[in-house]
Amino acid sequence: MSDLEQKSALRMLSLMAVLLLLLGVAGVMVWPLASEFAATQLAPGLGMRDAAVVSFFLTVVTLVVFAFAAGDGLLGELQFMLAGFFSFFIVMWLLIAWIF
């Protein structure tokens, strides 16, 4: 490896470490809000409207993780991601409304 490639790899590694640290901090900061949401909103049951909101965010997070894990980023196979998004959203929406 050349010196330029090593610097680039080190820069990328440090950027990933900072992003993981920020993700951890965000998770710690969101935990009380998420537990309060679970205690107040999930206890009496969810309707179709609330289930749609939960399903949307769950679907977006899942598909973004899938896109980055595939290595193509968000634009590599956008047509498949959109079809997957809508089908996954409908299934999760109806299942969340049915279960909760």
MDTraj code that builds the backbone (N, CA, C; nanometers):
import mdtraj as md
import numpy as np

residues = "MET SER ASP LEU GLU GLN LYS SER ALA LEU ARG MET LEU SER LEU MET ALA VAL LEU LEU LEU LEU LEU GLY VAL ALA GLY VAL MET VAL TRP PRO LEU ALA SER GLU PHE ALA ALA THR GLN LEU ALA PRO GLY LEU GLY MET ARG ASP ALA ALA VAL VAL SER PHE PHE LEU THR VAL VAL THR LEU VAL VAL PHE ALA PHE ALA ALA GLY ASP GLY LEU LEU GLY GLU LEU GLN PHE MET LEU ALA GLY PHE PHE SER PHE PHE ILE VAL MET TRP LEU LEU ILE ALA TRP ILE PHE".split()
xyz = np.array([
    [0.0842, -0.1182, 0.0000],
    [0.0000, 0.0000, 0.0000],
    [0.0883, 0.1239, 0.0000],
    [0.0461, 0.2184, -0.0766],
    [0.1204, 0.3440, -0.0801],
    [0.0837, 0.4289, 0.0413],
    [0.1591, 0.5327, 0.0600],
    [0.1359, 0.6223, 0.1726],
    [-0.0002, 0.6915, 0.1614],
    [-0.0384, 0.7272, 0.0397],
    [-0.1673, 0.7920, 0.0169],
    [-0.2835, 0.6978, 0.0482],
    [-0.2703, 0.5712, 0.0112],
    [-0.3756, 0.4731, 0.0407],
    [-0.3867, 0.4483, 0.1904],
    [-0.2750, 0.4459, 0.2602],
    [-0.2781, 0.4257, 0.4050],
    [-0.3458, 0.5437, 0.4756],
    [-0.3162, 0.6653, 0.4309],
    [-0.3802, 0.7825, 0.4896],
    [-0.5302, 0.7814, 0.4626],
    [-0.5659, 0.7422, 0.3423],
    [-0.7079, 0.7355, 0.3072],
    [-0.7802, 0.6294, 0.3901],
    [-0.7162, 0.5141, 0.4068],
    [-0.7759, 0.4076, 0.4867],
    [-0.7880, 0.4496, 0.6329],
    [-0.6855, 0.5174, 0.6859],
    [-0.6902, 0.5637, 0.8236],
    [-0.7983, 0.6700, 0.8422],
    [-0.8136, 0.7584, 0.7447],
    [-0.9168, 0.8608, 0.7506],
    [-1.0554, 0.7963, 0.7480],
    [-1.0726, 0.6974, 0.6621],
    [-1.2020, 0.6289, 0.6535],
    [-1.2325, 0.5530, 0.7824],
    [-1.1324, 0.4889, 0.8405],
    [-1.1512, 0.4163, 0.9655],
    [-1.1881, 0.5118, 1.0783],
    [-1.1216, 0.6260, 1.0849],
    [-1.1541, 0.7224, 1.1899],
    [-1.2940, 0.7808, 1.1697],
    [-1.3331, 0.8033, 1.0460],
    [-1.4679, 0.8523, 1.0186],
    [-1.5731, 0.7500, 1.0611],
    [-1.5483, 0.6240, 1.0330],
    [-1.6422, 0.5190, 1.0744],
    [-1.6495, 0.5092, 1.2259],
    [-1.5362, 0.5240, 1.2941],
    [-1.5353, 0.5189, 1.4406],
    [-1.6144, 0.6351, 1.4989],
    [-1.5984, 0.7539, 1.4414],
    [-1.6736, 0.8704, 1.4889],
    [-1.8229, 0.8501, 1.4645],
    [-1.8587, 0.7981, 1.3479],
    [-2.0004, 0.7747, 1.3189],
    [-2.0613, 0.6705, 1.4127],
    [-1.9870, 0.5653, 1.4434],
    [-2.0365, 0.4654, 1.5379],
    [-2.0508, 0.5234, 1.6781],
    [-1.9576, 0.6082, 1.7164],
    [-1.9665, 0.6737, 1.8459],
    [-2.0889, 0.7651, 1.8521],
    [-2.1124, 0.8414, 1.7453],
    [-2.2303, 0.9272, 1.7403],
    [-2.3596, 0.8458, 1.7418],
    [-2.3588, 0.7323, 1.6740],
    [-2.4764, 0.6455, 1.6763],
    [-2.5024, 0.5923, 1.8171],
    [-2.3974, 0.5558, 1.8878],
    [-2.4118, 0.5102, 2.0260],
    [-2.4652, 0.6194, 2.1169],
    [-2.4121, 0.7414, 2.1018],
    [-2.4600, 0.8543, 2.1820],
    [-2.6069, 0.8833, 2.1502],
    [-2.6419, 0.8786, 2.0217],
    [-2.7816, 0.9017, 1.9837],
    [-2.8724, 0.7941, 2.0431],
    [-2.8274, 0.6703, 2.0431],
    [-2.9065, 0.5626, 2.1015],
    [-2.9291, 0.5813, 2.2503],
    [-2.8239, 0.6248, 2.3205],
    [-2.8370, 0.6502, 2.4642],
    [-2.9322, 0.7667, 2.4902],
    [-2.9261, 0.8685, 2.4052],
    [-3.0124, 0.9843, 2.4254],
    [-3.1584, 0.9553, 2.3900],
    [-3.1824, 0.8629, 2.2974],
    [-3.3185, 0.8315, 2.2548],
    [-3.3834, 0.7281, 2.3469],
    [-3.3042, 0.6551, 2.4226],
    [-3.3578, 0.5472, 2.5053],
    [-3.4702, 0.5918, 2.5988],
    [-3.4553, 0.7013, 2.6760],
    [-3.5678, 0.7418, 2.7634],
    [-3.6946, 0.7759, 2.6846],
    [-3.6774, 0.8434, 2.5715],
    [-3.7938, 0.8781, 2.4891],
    [-3.8600, 0.7519, 2.4342],
    [-3.7800, 0.6558, 2.3909],
    [-3.8361, 0.5315, 2.3380],
    [-3.9064, 0.4514, 2.4463],
    [-3.8499, 0.4485, 2.5661],
    [-3.9161, 0.3738, 2.6739],
    [-4.0451, 0.4430, 2.7171],
    [-4.0450, 0.5769, 2.7174],
    [-4.1692, 0.6491, 2.7488],
    [-4.2747, 0.6257, 2.6413],
    [-4.2317, 0.6255, 2.5146],
    [-4.3236, 0.5975, 2.4050],
    [-4.3837, 0.4578, 2.4191],
    [-4.2998, 0.3604, 2.4516],
    [-4.3483, 0.2231, 2.4672],
    [-4.4459, 0.2117, 2.5832],
    [-4.4175, 0.2829, 2.6923],
    [-4.5048, 0.2744, 2.8096],
    [-4.6404, 0.3392, 2.7850],
    [-4.6420, 0.4500, 2.7104],
    [-4.7686, 0.5211, 2.6931],
    [-4.8444, 0.4800, 2.5681],
    [-4.7748, 0.4536, 2.4599],
    [-4.8419, 0.4289, 2.3327],
    [-4.8695, 0.2815, 2.3054],
    [-4.7848, 0.1941, 2.3541],
    [-4.8033, 0.0527, 2.3220],
    [-4.8924, -0.0191, 2.4226],
    [-4.9141, 0.0386, 2.5397],
    [-4.9964, -0.0263, 2.6407],
    [-5.1431, -0.0358, 2.5982],
    [-5.2072, 0.0750, 2.5548],
    [-5.3488, 0.0631, 2.5209],
    [-5.3735, 0.0015, 2.3841],
    [-5.2736, -0.0097, 2.3016],
    [-5.2897, -0.0660, 2.1685],
    [-5.2681, 0.0399, 2.0616],
    [-5.2306, -0.0033, 1.9447],
    [-5.2063, 0.0873, 1.8335],
    [-5.3189, 0.0763, 1.7329],
    [-5.3562, 0.1887, 1.6776],
    [-5.4540, 0.1897, 1.5697],
    [-5.3828, 0.1838, 1.4365],
    [-5.4580, 0.1927, 1.3293],
    [-5.3992, 0.1875, 1.1958],
    [-5.3098, 0.3086, 1.1693],
    [-5.3462, 0.4246, 1.2182],
    [-5.2674, 0.5457, 1.1943],
    [-5.1322, 0.5367, 1.2650],
    [-5.1317, 0.5005, 1.3925],
    [-5.0065, 0.4892, 1.4664],
    [-4.9205, 0.3754, 1.4131],
    [-4.9840, 0.2672, 1.3713],
    [-4.9089, 0.1551, 1.3155],
    [-4.8417, 0.1938, 1.1841],
    [-4.9044, 0.2811, 1.1065],
    [-4.8443, 0.3271, 0.9811],
    [-4.7183, 0.4085, 1.0080],
    [-4.7197, 0.4919, 1.1105],
    [-4.6022, 0.5720, 1.1444],
    [-4.4880, 0.4827, 1.1901],
    [-4.5169, 0.3902, 1.2792],
    [-4.4136, 0.2982, 1.3281],
    [-4.3595, 0.2140, 1.2129],
    [-4.4466, 0.1660, 1.1289],
    [-4.4057, 0.0832, 1.0163],
    [-4.3194, 0.1605, 0.9180],
    [-4.3516, 0.2869, 0.8925],
    [-4.2724, 0.3682, 0.8001],
    [-4.1288, 0.3812, 0.8488],
    [-4.1101, 0.4191, 0.9742],
    [-3.9748, 0.4381, 1.0247],
    [-3.8999, 0.3059, 1.0355],
    [-3.9676, 0.1998, 1.0740],
    [-3.9048, 0.0686, 1.0785],
    [-3.8605, 0.0243, 0.9400],
    [-3.9416, 0.0489, 0.8397],
    [-3.9079, 0.0116, 0.7023],
    [-3.7914, 0.0935, 0.6491],
    [-3.7924, 0.2233, 0.6740],
    [-3.6830, 0.3090, 0.6259],
    [-3.5503, 0.2669, 0.6867],
    [-3.5479, 0.2462, 0.8168],
    [-3.4239, 0.2063, 0.8828],
    [-3.3757, 0.0714, 0.8309],
    [-3.4650, -0.0235, 0.8163],
    [-3.4268, -0.1558, 0.7685],
    [-3.3716, -0.1508, 0.6271],
    [-3.4354, -0.0787, 0.5383],
    [-3.3892, -0.0746, 0.3998],
    [-3.2610, 0.0060, 0.3838],
    [-3.2391, 0.1074, 0.4654],
    [-3.1113, 0.1794, 0.4606],
    [-2.9988, 0.0879, 0.5055],
    [-3.0220, 0.0095, 0.6094],
    [-2.9205, -0.0871, 0.6534],
    [-2.8946, -0.1903, 0.5440],
    [-2.9996, -0.2391, 0.4793],
    [-2.9820, -0.3351, 0.3699],
    [-2.9035, -0.2745, 0.2547],
    [-2.9312, -0.1484, 0.2209],
    [-2.8641, -0.0829, 0.1081],
    [-2.7153, -0.0665, 0.1354],
    [-2.6803, -0.0249, 0.2555],
    [-2.5389, -0.0088, 0.2868],
    [-2.4685, -0.1426, 0.3008],
    [-2.5380, -0.2438, 0.3496],
    [-2.4779, -0.3763, 0.3608],
    [-2.4539, -0.4383, 0.2241],
    [-2.5353, -0.4026, 0.1253],
    [-2.5177, -0.4550, -0.0097],
    [-2.3956, -0.3957, -0.0781],
    [-2.3488, -0.2805, -0.0305],
    [-2.2291, -0.2211, -0.0861],
    [-2.2535, -0.1251, -0.1994],
    [-2.3749, -0.1146, -0.2498],
    [-2.4047, -0.0244, -0.3603],
    [-2.4506, 0.1118, -0.3116],
    [-2.4635, 0.1290, -0.1821],
    [-2.5149, 0.2548, -0.1313],
    [-2.6644, 0.2633, -0.1536],
    [-2.7151, 0.3829, -0.1560],
    [-2.8594, 0.4007, -0.1707],
    [-2.9040, 0.4069, -0.3160],
    [-2.8121, 0.4311, -0.4100],
    [-2.8532, 0.4510, -0.5480],
    [-2.8294, 0.3305, -0.6377],
    [-2.7615, 0.2270, -0.5880],
    [-2.7233, 0.1151, -0.6732],
    [-2.8407, 0.0417, -0.7347],
    [-2.9379, 0.0089, -0.6565],
    [-3.0517, -0.0671, -0.7064],
    [-3.1793, -0.0041, -0.6529],
    [-3.1990, 0.1200, -0.6898],
    [-3.3090, 0.1988, -0.6351],
    [-3.4457, 0.1423, -0.6708],
    [-3.4609, 0.0901, -0.7914],
    [-3.5915, 0.0380, -0.8318],
    [-3.6323, -0.0823, -0.7464],
    [-3.5365, -0.1654, -0.7084],
    [-3.5677, -0.2790, -0.6225],
    [-3.5923, -0.2336, -0.4792],
    [-3.5195, -0.1302, -0.4379],
    [-3.5379, -0.0787, -0.3029],
    [-3.6772, -0.0164, -0.2872],
    [-3.7240, 0.0530, -0.3891],
    [-3.8570, 0.1144, -0.3797],
    [-3.9671, 0.0090, -0.3761],
    [-3.9550, -0.0918, -0.4596],
    [-4.0543, -0.2002, -0.4583],
    [-4.0517, -0.2733, -0.3242],
    [-3.9326, -0.2986, -0.2749],
    [-3.9191, -0.3633, -0.1443],
    [-3.9734, -0.2770, -0.0327],
    [-3.9511, -0.1455, -0.0431],
    [-4.0005, -0.0535, 0.0589],
    [-4.1517, -0.0595, 0.0690],
    [-4.2202, -0.0468, -0.0437],
    [-4.3662, -0.0433, -0.0384],
    [-4.4257, -0.1769, 0.0059],
    [-4.3702, -0.2871, -0.0397],
    [-4.4235, -0.4168, 0.0032],
    [-4.3943, -0.4418, 0.1510],
    [-4.2732, -0.4081, 0.1953],
    [-4.2381, -0.4270, 0.3357],
    [-4.3204, -0.3344, 0.4244],
    [-4.3438, -0.2113, 0.3786],
    [-4.4231, -0.1156, 0.4551],
    [-4.5657, -0.1649, 0.4747],
    [-4.6283, -0.2140, 0.3701],
    [-4.7668, -0.2615, 0.3808],
    [-4.7763, -0.3800, 0.4758],
    [-4.6834, -0.4742, 0.4615],
    [-4.6861, -0.5926, 0.5487],
    [-4.6634, -0.5530, 0.6935],
    [-4.5623, -0.4694, 0.7200],
    [-4.5347, -0.4293, 0.8578],
    [-4.6501, -0.3464, 0.9155],
    [-4.7093, -0.2614, 0.8339],
    [-4.8203, -0.1776, 0.8797],
    [-4.9362, -0.2641, 0.9265],
    [-4.9752, -0.3596, 0.8452],
    [-5.0888, -0.4438, 0.8812],
    [-5.0564, -0.5367, 0.9980],
    [-4.9335, -0.5885, 1.0027],
    [-4.8973, -0.6770, 1.1140],
    [-4.8902, -0.6006, 1.2462],
    [-4.8325, -0.4796, 1.2430],
    [-4.8249, -0.4011, 1.3671],
    [-4.9646, -0.3639, 1.4140],
    [-5.0517, -0.3232, 1.3243],
    [-5.1887, -0.2890, 1.3625],
    [-5.2634, -0.4113, 1.4137],
    [-5.2358, -0.5274, 1.3574],
    [-5.3060, -0.6490, 1.3990],
    [-5.2570, -0.6973, 1.5352],
    [-5.1259, -0.6953, 1.5576],
    [-5.0691, -0.7470, 1.6817],
    [-5.0940, -0.6527, 1.7980],
    [-5.0729, -0.5243, 1.7748],
    [-5.0846, -0.4298, 1.8853],
    [-5.2229, -0.3680, 1.8870],
])
top = md.Topology()
chain = top.add_chain()
for i, resn in enumerate(residues, 1):
    res = top.add_residue(resn, chain, resSeq=i)
    for name in ("N", "CA", "C"):
        top.add_atom(name, md.element.get_by_symbol(name[0]), res)
traj = md.Trajectory(xyz[None], top)
